[in-house]
Amino acid sequence: MSKDTGMKAKRNTSTPLFDIKNRTSTYLDKITYIVYNVIKKDASMTKNEITEVFDIPLSTLYDWEKEGHSKNKLYKLLSHLNKKVAQSTIDKPEETHRIFHILNKNIAKEYKYTKEEIQKAFSKKASSLATQREKIIYSRFFKECDVEDLLSLEKTFQVSKRDIKRIYKDLPERAFPGVAKVWDKRFRMPPRVNDTSHNPISNKAHAADFTQIFLAKSLSHV
């Protein structure tokens, strides 16, 4: 027996999934084979962990585990994934995430906001402590996002509703009726007293549009 033949024989006995490559395979077949042979069982998840990460009922997993079931290959794939890797992949915000799309609209690539920047901005003790870049985050979020985005901001960027409310409380953007109508109601805050120090229209300190200034600087480098 040649060396190559011997190696093939050895591989064929390592896992019943190896014969996948010898027939017309679906993408799931190939992924399952790679996961099984590359990641191996030391990174596998239990049924309870699969349920926790993917919200698949245990009873369903027991059915999928049966040989011949139409979802058996999917079960094998899930059971050989690493829990930490799977969870981090699910939690990782995509560049196409709605909030990313809003905050990074018309901003040059090298100036686009990262997850860490957004987290840091909404973790400030007060909006007055924010940098100019962070003020743009606040302005865009409360002007262009809606209340449905609040839960997404909390979950995807790991910031608390209490911190978001604290930032919003003293924002000059609250003087805009459209912003106040949505967010004052959502945070159950009484209307702000008509104070020109918080009015972005009458207050010269806020007369400049931070967003436009930043965009102009960003685009000048393109």
Secondary structure, DSSP 8 states (H G I E B T S, - for coil): --HHHHHHHHHHTT-GGGGGGGS---HHHHHHHHIIIII-GGG---HHHHHHHH---HHHHHHHHSTT-TTHHHHHHHHTS-HHHHHHHHHS--TT-HHHHHHTTT--GGG---HHHHHHHTTSS-GGG--HHHHHHHHHHHHH--THHHHHHHHHHT--HHHHHHHHHT-GGGGSHHHHHHHHHHTT-------GGG-TTT-GGGTS-HHHHHHHHHHTT-
